[in-house]
Amino acid sequence: MPVLQVAKSGEPYTTIQAAMLAAVDGDTIRVMDSQTYQDGQVRFDTPVPTLDNVTIEAAVGQTPTIKGTSNELIDFGYTTGNVVDGFTVDCTGSGSNYGLSFEDTSQSCIISDCTLTNCRSKFSEQAHGNKVLRCKFTGVSQFRVQNTAGLTENQFIACEFSGFTSSAIIMLSGGTTGVYGCTIDGGRSGNRPSESYCADSGGRRCRCRRANPWMRAGFSKVASSARNAAMASRSRRTSARILPTRSARSVDSNLIS
């Protein structure tokens, strides 16, 4: 598939948005430098024609930043199979806006190997089968799983949450949302630093200690250490099978089950 290369200079496109306007389904957009891009929202459904199975990735060895304060800075919208990989996403100053959004009918979309700073995020509406893979969330980076019909089979895999003062993941419904092999350091004010919580719609909390890095929506207490060890081991194998690390490949959405 064609690769549309982006850089502040020396490449055909100087903004991610310009490359998206030129892209068609199945293309790869590759950012070739480590500059900061503030050229608008990375939205796969508007203002560009709806794009499916498009990968926006950082070139190996580069760490570009997507920065902005607009609502839904990265939005998968009504699309299928899109991937964002290898970026720092800085939403500092965005207030109550969502920096990352899997909503509407987004399906089988992925954000992987990204660091999100001060980005409120959400799964909502009829988002199905999406994955947040090996991402780091820092600062005010609460992730809300909304209470909406049709929200199914979304997953957090091998993610890290740190530096926040409220719940890292809010399960307003959860449905079949799963949290596998994740580490959460921090939590609600008043909690011990070694614990953190995700809240479900019944007001209970599913708890994850750093020693037991695994959670599952709907659990209100720490699973047994043996089960945690088994699940963490399984999540590592699953993560490796689903999507190799960036050092080993360019992201290929066809690898995602």
Secondary structure, DSSP 4 states (H G I P E B T S, - for coil): --EEEE-SSSSSBSSHHHHHHH--TT-EEEE-S--EE-SS-EESSSSSPP--S-EEEEPTT---EEE--STTSEE-TT-BS-EEES-EEE-TT-TTSEEEEE-TT-BS-EEES-EEES-EEEE-TT-BS-EEES-EEESS--EEE---TT-BS-EEES-EEES-SS-SEEESS-TT-EEES-EEE--STTS-TTEEEEE-TTS-EEEEETTS--EETT--SPPPHHHHHHHHHHHHHHHHHH---GGG----GGG--
